[in-house]
Amino acid sequence: MADYGVNRKAEEVINSLKGKKPLKVLFVCLGNICRSPAAEGVLRAIVGSHGDEASWVIDSAGTYGGHAGDLPDRRMRVHAQRRGYDLVHRSRKFRESDFDEFDLIIPMDASNESNLRDLAPTVEAEAKIVPMMRFVTRATRYDYVPDPYYEGAEGFELVLDLLEDGCDNLYTIFSR
């Protein structure tokens, strides 16, 4: 599992959130049309399979607002649907108020993490930012969830593999 710059404060936040109901999680990527809506869909499916929907609030957003209102990328929807995930989220841009509304803000890569840290109004808000790779255990050669937008089918499948692993672990950590 990549450390990816997670500081002691973030680890304290993770520990303090264990058992919190409902836990409010926001996944963040650049355009909110590939990785973050896929993470949202994967975690929703995991939570749903356990009948635990009332214990979670799950959403996604992008640091870039150019796709606001759009469905996820068609290719991501196709690959996700093959695995049983229905991605119906409409893209939206990250808002500073998300720091108040969510307990955990999970960026997909270093660029989005940096953008979020720049937007964080307080140290406490910044501590809510925990990279997705903090939860991924099976793909140790990756430091971030790669953007599949300019990749072929393999890129979308890799992203889903990483997200399934990370979301399984995320659910396990916070459902104890």
Secondary structure by P-SEA (a helix, b strand, c coil): cccccccaaaaaaaaaacccccbbbbbbcccccccaaaaaaaaaaaaaaaccccccccbbbbcccccccccccaaaaaaaaaacccccbbbbcccccccccccbbbbccaaaaaaaaaacccaaaaaaccccccccccccccccccccccccaaaaaaaaaaaaaaaaaaaaaaac
